[in-house]
């Protein structure tokens, strides 16, 4: 007995039948009979298969469907073969060559000091394995060495920039100005901020003068934002932040339009429909770039406050917005900024996916090359692949630089534990899982990764439904991606 074809079945919102063919990365629209019988192919003999299905379908229809499937198989579709193994997509020599001059961007965690106490924050004390707030600040020597390392190892990068992270980085604004002095005008400087320190006019003026990019955390209208984003005294922060932003907008409207973006963090009691309206209707934020994150759900007591009704309501709102996004793309209308932030990235990546790659192996899903696309530096000068895996995967420091052997060890560990799952997973080519999905207690944990894989597979299933529901009505809906290039 053979394995069944390596496929995933789903239906569009209109009820049309589709098969995602894992090995070729293709989507095939099929009729109901093919959709029903495809998973019996190889598991049952043709005689057994016909016997099973002839009670539902006429004999000639079943035989015709089998012939159609056979034609597809001769063209490379519906193979029953799984991936043979999982590969690390780079070697030490490649890393050594690339890391000499192509590090993409650096994230500097210049301080762990924070002037807010957001109730869902990773450092709030509600997360079992994370640090809590501290008074640590990166010293000048460490800052200088980190910047010099980046400058000397990014000369040929296409995305040169420095991002400033915290804590709240604007509490150490003098450090930010040191960074600016060290990098000059050739490298963009981005700051992730909660916005409270923007009450200081001198800091607002310096940000405008130096054309720093600001990403401000804003969780929607006042009621939503102030529910969890409070200052060190537990006081609301929305009015203070938006008043300061209004001052920047008034003083430098062009700068505000180009340089200010917003990060939204959603919890299970978020009203997504009101968030969508807020980012469309409120003049201060309308037209600005936004990103949407969810509170990290593992190893925390934060979620004990929510009820099943909260999750059910959130799912209903998500579906309403998804259907509106689909409608807009079908009708060549621009989706809302919030809808784009929710749905667009994975759909665009899927639209640009590679088809018919002649490989039997699968690479490490959505994993980056640690240290190459970006590098995170903590207050002590230690290097990590990104801010999402702080303390889990140390890959060097400002004195030793990036340690290639450590990167290879991390990648091989990921493959060793993930391979048996991934080579048999229908979503292996499109799942986007990375090192961060497998972190628990600051180390790799395969059971944590498996928990996340369940969530990711469901998300990719929904993406397939969303994508085909758009494309069957408007095949040109994603033409706007034609000039987009992804590494």
KAPE-V92870 format. One record per helix or strand of 3 or more residues. SS is the DSSP state (H for helix, E for strand). FROM is the first residue (numbers start at 1). LEN is the number of residues. If there is no record, write none. Layout:
ss = (SS | SS)
from = (FROM | FROM)
len = (LEN | LEN)
This chain:
ss = (E | E | E | H | H | H | H | E | H | E | H | E | H | H | E | H | H | H | E | H | E | H | H | H | E | E | H | E | H | H | H | H)
from = (7 | 17 | 26 | 32 | 46 | 59 | 92 | 105 | 140 | 161 | 169 | 188 | 196 | 201 | 213 | 222 | 238 | 253 | 260 | 272 | 289 | 302 | 308 | 337 | 374 | 382 | 387 | 394 | 404 | 435 | 446 | 479)
len = (5 | 5 | 5 | 9 | 8 | 16 | 8 | 5 | 13 | 5 | 15 | 6 | 4 | 10 | 5 | 7 | 14 | 7 | 7 | 10 | 6 | 4 | 23 | 15 | 4 | 3 | 3 | 4 | 19 | 4 | 26 | 3)
